[in-house]
Amino acid sequence: MNNTNRKTRVLVLCALVAVVAAAGLAYGFRDRLLDLPVVRTLFAVGGVNTPPTTGENPPAPPMTQPEAVDPRAAVNLDLRRQQLIGVRTAPVERANMSKTIRTVGSVRYDETRLADVNLKIEGWIRDLHVDYTGKSVSKGDPLFTLYSPELLTTQQEYVLALRSRDQLRQSQIPDVRERAERLVESARMRIALWDLPPDQMRALDETRQPQTAVTFRSPVNGYVIEKQALQGMHVTAGQMLYKIADLSVVWLEADVYEQEGPLVKVGQRATVTLDAYPGERFMGRVIYIYPFVEENTRTVRIRFELANRAGRLKPGMYANVALDTPVGMSTTIPANALLDSGTRQLVFVAEGDGYFQPRDVKVGQRLGDRVQILEGLKEGEMVAMGATFFLDSESQLRASAGAFEPPPAMAEGAATGERLDIAFRPQPDPPRTGDNVLEVSVKDASGQPIPDAEVSVTFFMAAMPTMNMPAMRNETKLAPVGGGVYRGSGQVMVGGRWDVTVNVSKDGRRLGSRQFAVVAK
C-alpha cells in the first residue's frame, strides 16, 4: 500500500513539475526552474542529462564538418493513417507511349512559291493591266506592256538577220550560208535573254515586224502581294515590279519548348485548328526543324506545310497546333507520384506492410498525367501517389530524428530477409505519461506466431534545440507470454509525439523491426 501511494505521489509530482517547467520555459524562467532539485531529479529519472543553465553554458566545441547523410528516411504508416491522409498506390507501368505537343503558330507564305517580276532591260511602262495589290492572277495573264528602245533595236536586228539568211540560202558558198545562220541564232538568243514572251517571239518570226511595246505576263498562279509598277513609270534592269505568291500551299511556323524539340521529326503529322474556322481541322506535315534555339524564349521553331487549295488559310492567321510525337516503350508513373525538389527527383516505393521507401529516379518526358522514368524503377513496383508531400515531410522528419542520437533500430533501418508481421499496442491506448503496459505480437510471413524471441521496444523523441531539450530515449525488453505475444512495462517520460521502434531477434540473429508513431498524453 505504501509503495502504491509512493508511486502515485511520484507520478503526480512528475506531471506537476512538467507543467510548471513548460510554463517557466515559455515565460523565460528556465534557469531558475532547472536549478530546482526536483526538476533535476525528474531529468535523472528519465535517464537524460539536465540542460545547462545560462550561467553554466560550457564553451562551444570546435566546429566540424558534418557527415553527408540522406535527408530522407523510410516511412511506415498503418492503413488507418494512409486512409486519413489520402495515400494511394499505383503500379509502375511500361507501355508504348506518345506525347501530344500543343503550341501556337502563325500562317506564312511558302517561300518556294514566291515569284519576283523584274526586267533585264530599261524602258517605260505603257499599259498597266494589274494595277493593285492583292489581285488574283493566273499564269500567263498580262501584267504590263513595256516600251524599250533597246529591245526594239534588238528586234530590228533580228528581222534583218532573218532577211539576210533568206537571201543567202541560195548561195553556192557554204561558209556564207553558215555565217548567216549563226547571225540569226545570235540575235534570237539575245532577245530570249531579255525575256521576250514566246508568243511574241513567234509573231516576230511570222510577221517580220518589230513590236514597239512588249507585253510581260505573270509567271505563276497566285496573288499580288507587292506592287511597284505604275503606268508611265521608267524602269531599270533588275528593278522589282511585282511579287506574286502562290497560296495553294502555305507554311505554318510554331515554337516548341527546348526539351520537346528532340521529339519532333520531319514528316510527322499535325492537327491544326484556327479560331476563324471553329470546329474545323486542317492537317499539316513537319517539313523543317530550325537548327538553333531562340535564346530569349528557349524554344525551337518548327515549320509545317498545309494544303490550301480553297485559299482559306491566309498568311498572318494564328493557329493552334497539336503534334502527336511517339515516345516508344517507356516506364511511367502517375505525375502526382513524383516529387521534384529542383535538385533531385524522387518517389516513395511501397514495400508492403505500410513501408514507403524514398528512391531517387531519373525523369524523362512528361506524358500528360504520367511521367516517363528513365532510371530507378521497374515495371510492377508500387509507388505512392497522393499526399506525397506529407510522406516527404514525414521522411525528412524521421531522417532528422535519426541523425540526432537515434536508437539502434532506427539507425540500422529495416531488417533484411523475410518481412515480419509486427503489431504494437500500448495499454492504455494512447499511452500516458509514466508507466504503461506494452504488448507486441510477432508473426512470420505465413501468419504463424514466432515464439521465444527477444523483443525490445524503444521510445525516441528528437531533440528540441529551441527549448534546449536533448533527445530522449527509453528502451524496454518484453517477456514472451505465449502465442507470439510479448508483454512488459515501459515508461513514457513526457507527453507528445514519440517514434516507437520494435526490434525482434532470435538466437543472436536479427529477424526484423517495425516503426510506429504514438502521441502520449
C-alpha positions in Angstrom: 0.0 0.0 0.0 2.8 2.4 0.9 4.6 1.5 -2.4 1.4 2.3 -4.3 0.9 5.7 -2.6 4.6 6.5 -3.2 4.4 5.7 -6.9 1.2 7.8 -7.2 2.9 10.8 -5.5 5.9 10.5 -7.8 3.7 10.5 -10.9 1.7 13.4 -9.7 4.9 15.3 -8.8 6.3 14.5 -12.3 3.2 15.8 -14.0 3.2 18.9 -11.9 6.9 19.6 -12.5 6.4 19.1 -16.2 3.6 21.6 -16.4 5.4 24.2 -14.3 8.6 23.6 -16.3 6.7 24.2 -19.6 5.2 27.4 -18.3 8.5 28.5 -16.9 10.3 27.9 -20.2 7.6 29.8 -22.0 7.9 32.8 -19.8 11.7 33.0 -19.5 12.3 31.4 -16.0 14.2 28.5 -17.5 17.4 28.8 -15.5 15.6 29.2 -12.2 13.5 26.1 -12.8 16.4 24.0 -14.0 18.2 24.8 -10.7 15.4 23.3 -8.6 16.4 19.9 -7.2 13.0 18.3 -8.1 13.5 19.2 -11.8 17.0 17.8 -11.9 15.7 14.7 -10.2 13.0 14.4 -12.9 15.6 14.5 -15.6 17.7 12.0 -13.8 14.7 9.6 -13.5 14.2 10.0 -17.3 17.7 8.9 -18.0 18.8 12.2 -19.7 21.2 14.9 -18.7 19.8 18.1 -17.2 20.2 21.0 -19.7 22.8 23.5 -18.6 21.6 26.9 -17.2 22.7 30.2 -18.7 25.5 30.5 -16.2 26.7 27.0 -16.8 27.0 27.0 -20.6 30.2 25.3 -21.5 32.4 26.7 -24.3 31.2 25.7 -27.7 33.2 22.8 -29.1 35.2 23.4 -32.3 33.0 23.2 -35.5 33.4 20.1 -37.5 32.2 19.3 -41.0 29.1 17.1 -40.6 28.9 13.9 -42.5 26.7 13.9 -45.6 23.6 11.9 -44.8 20.5 11.2 -46.9 17.9 13.8 -45.7 15.1 11.3 -46.1 14.3 8.0 -44.4 11.8 5.2 -44.8 8.2 5.9 -43.6 5.9 3.4 -42.0 2.1 4.2 -42.0 -0.6 1.9 -40.9 -3.7 1.5 -43.1 -5.8 3.9 -40.9 -3.2 6.7 -41.3 -2.9 6.1 -45.0 -6.6 6.5 -45.5 -6.7 9.5 -43.2 -4.1 11.5 -45.2 -5.1 10.1 -48.6 -2.1 8.0 -49.6 -2.8 5.7 -52.5 -0.6 3.4 -54.5 -0.2 2.9 -58.2 1.8 0.4 -60.2 4.8 1.3 -62.3 3.7 0.6 -65.9 5.5 0.0 -69.1 3.7 0.8 -72.4 4.1 2.3 -75.8 3.6 6.0 -75.1 3.2 9.1 -77.2 3.2 12.7 -76.2 0.9 15.4 -77.7 2.8 18.7 -78.0 0.5 21.7 -78.1 1.6 25.1 -79.3 0.5 28.2 -81.2 1.9 29.3 -84.6 1.1 31.6 -87.5 0.4 31.0 -91.2 3.3 32.1 -93.5 3.8 32.3 -97.3 5.5 29.3 -98.8 8.8 30.9 -99.8 9.4 28.4 -102.5 6.2 29.6 -104.2 7.0 33.3 -104.4 7.7 34.9 -107.7 9.5 38.3 -108.2 8.7 40.0 -111.5 11.5 42.2 -112.7 13.2 43.3 -116.0 16.6 42.8 -117.6 16.3 45.8 -119.8 15.5 49.5 -119.4 12.2 51.0 -120.6 8.9 52.7 -119.8 5.6 51.1 -118.7 3.0 51.9 -121.3 -0.1 49.9 -120.3 -0.7 48.6 -116.7 -3.0 45.6 -116.6 -2.6 44.6 -112.9 -2.9 47.8 -111.1 -3.5 47.0 -107.4 -2.0 44.8 -104.6 -3.9 41.7 -103.7 -5.3 41.0 -107.2 -5.5 37.3 -108.2 -3.6 36.4 -111.3 -3.1 33.2 -113.3 0.0 32.0 -115.1 0.2 33.9 -118.4 -2.1 36.8 -117.5 -0.7 40.1 -118.8 0.8 42.4 -116.2 2.0 45.4 -118.2 3.4 46.5 -121.6 6.9 48.0 -121.9 8.4 50.3 -124.5 12.1 49.7 -124.6 14.3 51.3 -127.4 17.0 48.7 -126.7 14.6 45.8 -127.1 13.1 47.4 -130.3 16.6 47.8 -131.8 17.3 44.1 -131.0 14.1 43.0 -132.7 15.0 45.1 -135.8 18.5 43.4 -135.9 16.8 40.0 -135.6 14.5 40.8 -138.5 17.5 41.9 -140.7 19.3 38.7 -139.8 16.3 36.7 -140.9 16.1 38.5 -144.2 19.8 38.2 -144.8 19.6 34.5 -144.1 16.7 34.1 -146.6 18.7 35.8 -149.3 21.9 33.8 -148.7 20.3 30.4 -148.6 20.8 30.0 -152.4 24.5 30.9 -152.1 26.9 28.4 -153.5 29.4 29.2 -150.8 28.7 27.0 -147.6 30.6 29.4 -145.3 28.3 32.3 -146.3 25.2 30.3 -145.5 26.6 29.2 -142.1 27.5 32.7 -141.1 24.0 33.9 -142.0 22.5 31.2 -139.9 24.8 32.0 -136.9 23.8 35.6 -137.1 20.1 34.7 -136.8 20.7 32.4 -133.8 22.8 35.1 -132.0 20.1 37.7 -132.4 17.4 35.2 -131.3 19.4 34.3 -128.2 19.8 38.0 -127.3 16.1 38.5 -127.4 15.4 35.4 -125.4 17.8 36.6 -122.7 15.7 39.7 -122.3 12.6 37.5 -121.6 10.6 38.4 -124.7 7.4 36.2 -124.3 7.4 33.1 -126.6 4.1 34.1 -128.3 5.6 37.4 -129.3 8.7 35.7 -130.5 6.6 33.5 -132.8 4.8 36.6 -134.0 8.1 38.3 -134.8 9.2 35.2 -136.8 5.9 35.2 -138.8 5.3 38.9 -139.4 8.9 40.1 -139.5 7.6 43.3 -137.9 9.3 44.6 -134.6 6.9 45.4 -131.8 7.3 48.8 -130.2 5.6 47.7 -126.9 6.2 44.2 -125.4 3.6 42.6 -123.1 5.0 40.9 -119.9 2.9 38.2 -118.2 2.6 36.5 -114.8 4.9 33.5 -114.4 2.7 31.8 -111.7 -0.8 31.5 -110.4 -1.3 33.5 -107.2 -1.9 36.8 -105.6 0.0 40.1 -106.0 1.4 40.8 -102.5 3.8 43.6 -103.6 3.4 46.1 -106.5 5.8 48.8 -107.5 4.8 49.2 -111.2 3.0 52.4 -112.2 1.7 53.5 -115.6 4.3 55.6 -117.5 6.9 54.6 -115.0 10.6 54.5 -116.1 12.1 51.1 -115.1 15.7 49.9 -115.0 17.2 46.5 -115.3 16.8 44.4 -112.1 14.0 46.6 -110.6 11.3 44.6 -108.8 7.8 45.5 -110.2 5.6 42.8 -108.7 5.8 40.0 -106.1 3.3 37.2 -106.6 2.6 34.4 -104.0 1.1 31.1 -104.9 -1.2 30.3 -101.9 -2.2 26.8 -102.9 0.2 25.6 -100.3 1.2 27.6 -97.2 3.6 27.2 -94.3 2.8 27.4 -90.6 5.6 28.1 -88.2 5.3 27.4 -84.4 7.7 27.2 -81.5 8.1 24.2 -79.1 10.0 24.1 -75.9 13.6 23.2 -76.0 13.1 19.9 -74.2 10.3 18.9 -76.6 12.4 19.6 -79.7 14.1 16.1 -79.9 10.6 14.5 -80.1 9.7 16.3 -83.3 10.7 14.6 -86.6 10.4 15.7 -90.2 7.4 14.0 -91.8 5.3 13.9 -88.6 1.6 14.8 -89.0 0.0 17.7 -87.0 -3.6 18.7 -86.4 -4.2 22.5 -86.9 -7.2 24.5 -85.7 -8.0 28.2 -86.2 -10.3 30.5 -84.4 -11.5 31.7 -87.7 -13.0 28.3 -88.5 -14.3 26.8 -85.2 -14.8 23.1 -85.2 -12.7 22.5 -88.4 -9.4 20.7 -88.5 -6.6 21.1 -91.0 -3.8 18.6 -91.5 -0.2 19.6 -91.7 3.2 18.0 -92.0 6.5 18.8 -90.5 8.9 19.8 -93.3 11.7 21.6 -91.4 13.1 22.0 -87.9 15.3 25.1 -87.3 18.8 24.2 -86.3 19.1 26.6 -83.4 17.3 27.6 -80.2 15.9 31.1 -79.6 18.0 32.5 -76.8 15.2 34.6 -75.3 12.4 32.1 -75.3 14.5 28.8 -75.2 12.3 27.4 -78.0 12.8 25.6 -81.3 10.9 26.7 -84.3 9.1 24.1 -86.4 7.8 24.6 -90.0 4.7 22.8 -91.2 3.3 22.5 -94.7 -0.5 22.7 -95.3 -2.6 22.4 -98.4 -4.7 25.5 -99.1 -6.5 24.9 -102.4 -9.5 26.9 -101.4 -7.4 29.8 -100.2 -9.0 29.8 -96.7 -5.7 29.8 -94.9 -4.4 33.4 -95.0 -0.8 34.3 -94.1 -0.8 36.0 -90.7 -3.5 33.9 -89.2 -2.9 32.4 -85.8 -3.3 28.7 -85.4 -3.3 26.1 -82.7 -1.2 23.1 -83.4 -1.4 19.6 -81.8 1.5 17.3 -82.7 1.5 13.7 -81.7 5.0 12.5 -81.1 5.8 8.8 -80.4 8.0 8.2 -77.4 8.1 4.4 -77.7 8.1 1.8 -75.0 8.5 3.7 -71.7 8.4 3.0 -68.0 5.9 5.5 -66.5 4.3 6.5 -63.2 1.4 8.9 -62.4 2.6 12.5 -62.4 1.4 13.1 -58.8 3.7 10.3 -57.6 6.8 12.3 -58.4 8.4 14.8 -56.0 10.7 17.3 -57.7 12.7 19.5 -55.4 14.5 21.2 -58.2 17.8 19.4 -57.4 16.5 15.9 -57.3 13.5 13.8 -58.3 12.2 11.0 -56.1 9.3 8.7 -55.4 8.2 6.7 -52.4 8.2 3.0 -53.3 5.6 0.9 -51.4 7.3 -2.2 -50.0 4.3 -3.6 -48.2 3.2 -3.6 -44.6 2.8 0.2 -44.8 6.5 0.8 -45.6 7.4 3.6 -48.1 11.0 3.8 -49.1 12.2 7.1 -50.8 14.1 6.4 -54.0 15.8 8.7 -56.5 14.7 8.4 -60.1 15.8 9.9 -63.4 12.9 11.6 -65.2 12.3 11.8 -68.9 9.3 13.4 -70.7 6.0 14.3 -69.0 3.3 12.4 -70.9 0.0 14.1 -70.0 -0.9 12.8 -66.5 2.1 10.4 -66.4 5.9 10.8 -66.2 8.5 8.8 -68.1 11.1 7.2 -65.8 14.5 6.5 -67.3 16.2 5.0 -64.3 15.3 4.0 -60.7 12.1 2.0 -61.1 11.0 -1.4 -62.6 7.7 -2.4 -64.1 5.3 -3.8 -61.4 6.7 -1.9 -58.4 4.2 0.1 -56.5 4.6 3.8 -55.8 2.7 6.2 -53.5 0.5 8.8 -55.2 -1.4 11.5 -53.4 -0.2 13.0 -50.1 3.4 12.6 -51.3 4.3 15.9 -49.7 3.1 14.6 -46.4 5.3 11.5 -46.9 8.2 13.7 -47.8 7.8 15.8 -44.7 7.5 12.7 -42.6 10.5 11.1 -44.2 12.7 14.2 -43.6 11.5 14.4 -40.0 12.5 10.8 -39.4 15.8 11.3 -41.0 16.5 14.3 -38.9 15.5 12.4 -35.8 17.7 9.5 -36.8 20.7 11.9 -37.2 20.3 13.1 -33.5 21.1 10.2 -31.1 18.9 7.7 -32.8 18.1 4.3 -31.2 20.0 1.4 -32.9 16.9 0.1 -34.7 16.2 3.4 -36.3 19.8 3.9 -37.3 20.0 0.5 -38.9 16.7 0.7 -40.8 14.6 -2.2 -41.8 15.9 -5.7 -41.3 17.0 -7.7 -44.2 15.4 -11.0 -45.0 11.8 -12.2 -44.5 9.2 -9.5 -43.7 7.6 -10.0 -40.3 4.1 -9.1 -39.2 4.8 -7.0 -36.1 1.9 -5.4 -34.2 2.3 -3.0 -31.3 -0.3 -1.9 -28.8 0.2 0.1 -25.6 -2.2 -0.1 -22.7 -3.8 2.4 -22.3 -4.0 3.5 -26.0 -2.9 6.2 -26.5 -0.2 5.8 -23.8 0.0 8.2 -20.9 3.0 9.8 -19.2 4.5 7.4 -16.8 4.3 3.6 -16.8 2.4 1.8 -19.5 1.8 -1.9 -20.5 3.4 -2.5 -23.8 2.3 -5.5 -25.9 3.8 -6.8 -29.2 2.7 -9.7 -31.4 5.1 -11.2 -33.9 4.2 -13.5 -36.8 6.1 -14.7 -39.8 5.1 -14.1 -43.5 2.7 -17.1 -43.4 0.9 -15.8 -40.3 2.5 -18.2 -37.8 3.4 -16.9 -34.4 7.1 -16.6 -33.6 7.8 -17.8 -30.0 10.8 -17.4 -27.8 12.2 -14.3 -29.5 14.0 -11.3 -27.9 11.7 -8.3 -28.4 12.5 -4.8 -27.3 10.5 -1.6 -27.7 12.4 1.8 -27.9 10.7 5.1 -27.4 12.5 8.0 -29.0 11.8 11.8 -29.2 14.1 14.0 -31.2 15.9 16.9 -29.6 14.2 20.4 -29.4 17.1 22.8 -29.7 14.9 25.9 -29.4 13.9 24.7 -25.9 17.4 23.4 -25.2 15.8 19.9 -24.7 18.0 16.9 -25.6 16.8 13.8 -27.4 15.1 11.3 -25.1 15.2 7.6 -25.4 13.9 4.7 -23.4 14.2 1.0 -24.2 12.1 -1.8 -22.7 12.6 -5.5 -23.1 9.4 -7.5 -23.3 8.8 -11.1 -22.0 7.0 -13.8 -24.0 3.5 -14.7 -22.8 2.8 -17.3 -25.4 1.4 -17.4 -29.0 3.9 -15.0 -30.3 2.8 -12.3 -27.9 5.3 -10.4 -25.7 4.4 -8.0 -22.9 6.2 -5.7 -20.5 6.0 -2.4 -18.6 7.6 0.7 -20.2 7.9 4.3 -19.2 6.9 7.3 -21.3 8.8 10.3 -19.9 6.8 13.2 -21.2 3.7 13.8 -23.3 4.0 14.4 -27.0 4.8 12.5 -30.2 7.2 9.6 -29.9 8.7 7.3 -32.5 8.4 3.7 -31.4 10.7 1.0 -32.8 10.1 -2.6 -32.2 13.1 -4.9 -32.7 12.8 -8.6 -33.0 15.8 -11.0 -32.8 16.3 -14.7 -32.1 19.3 -16.8 -31.3 21.5 -13.8 -31.8 20.1 -13.1 -35.3 18.0 -10.1 -36.0 14.7 -11.0 -37.6 13.2 -7.6 -38.3 11.9 -4.4 -36.9 9.0 -2.0 -37.4 8.5 1.6 -36.6 5.3 3.2 -35.2 4.3 6.7 -34.0 2.3 7.4 -30.9 1.2 10.6 -29.1 1.4 10.3 -25.4 -1.0 12.3 -23.1 
